[in-house]
């Protein structure tokens, strides 16, 4: 489930999910962005081991890695949203900073 959320995050650069899932997904996404700052074959293979789609890895290394090259950390933020209607689950949006 977390692999799927991380893959969707890199494709769309924003996901809407429950607050608990967003809190668990955030460190995984940040580690992968840190990995993408240095574009090597080894780093690409490590990212491909975790993400489902080759397109997500390509976007991670060609778009997001260079975008956050100078940033030390804190690439994402969690924005709280209104609760879901049917079961009142706390919802949140995980999105990139900048």
Secondary structure as GFF3:
##gff-version 3
##sequence-region A 1 98
A	DSSP	alpha_helix	2	12	.	.	.	ID=ss1
A	DSSP	beta_strand	14	18	.	.	.	ID=ss2
A	DSSP	alpha_helix	19	36	.	.	.	ID=ss3
A	DSSP	alpha_helix	41	50	.	.	.	ID=ss4
A	DSSP	alpha_helix	54	59	.	.	.	ID=ss5
A	DSSP	pi_helix	60	64	.	.	.	ID=ss6
A	DSSP	alpha_helix	65	67	.	.	.	ID=ss7
A	DSSP	beta_strand	76	80	.	.	.	ID=ss8
A	DSSP	beta_strand	91	96	.	.	.	ID=ss9
###
